[in-house]
Amino acid sequence: MSLFKLAVLISGSGSNLQAVIDAIENGRIKNAKIALVISTRQEAFGLERAKKNGISNMVIDRDNTPELLKALDSYNIDGVVLAGYLAVLPPEVVNKYIGKIINIHPALLPMFGGKGFYGIRVHEAVLACGVKYSGATVHIVDCGIDTGAPLVRGVVPVLAEDTAEDLQKRVLNIEHDVLVYAVKAMVENRIEEMAANPAVITFDKDKEGVLKFIEELSNQG
């Protein structure tokens, strides 16, 4: 059986990239390899993670669509993972790999998604809204911004004393779990199944409250 070839696109530290690397190495994700890491920034530490693990890597400007398409094609990529990639993929890329691109977003979509919601801004907005839960969502990438079908949500509590930085750290911890869960599903060709029935991961003791919250989110669309 040939290995499923992944391209992971990053812009920063690459901690989610590392989670996928570790999951492949420890066998949680089977029959897959990260064939290519692409960054929008030369100084992104995720490139060092790729080099340390012997993974081909390159820097491609966020506006250089022809070069991005060329790179993905030359490595015969089967699936694309956006892991802290701070750019919107152009329609040419999305349409070529439709249903084969996933993104991780640091909020419970459809809340706090779309243009302008990235990084610490997301967590500031969550605290300002006063919701009980936040988390991370892995979704299929379409031509909108954070509008593709959710595949899995990781839920964490929002605490009264939280700063945006506190919440960001708590969400990051569960991001790794939900991303690995979704990448495994991609490799096993279960994306459509998950889109029809998105999974929920949480370590919160109030499982019933979490599920009710997610049900309300689903009813929002």
Protein Blocks (a to p, Z undefined) as FASTA:
>chain_A
ZZdddddddfblolmmmmmmmmmmnomaghiacfbdcdfbfklmklmmmmmnopacdddd
fklmmlmmmmmmmnopabdcdehiacdddfklmmmmgoiaccddfbdcfehiaehiacjl
lmmmmmmnopabdcdddddddfbehkaccfbdcdddddfklcfklmmmmmmmmmmmmmmm
mmmmmmnopmmmmmmmccdddfbfblmlmmmmmmmmmmnZZ
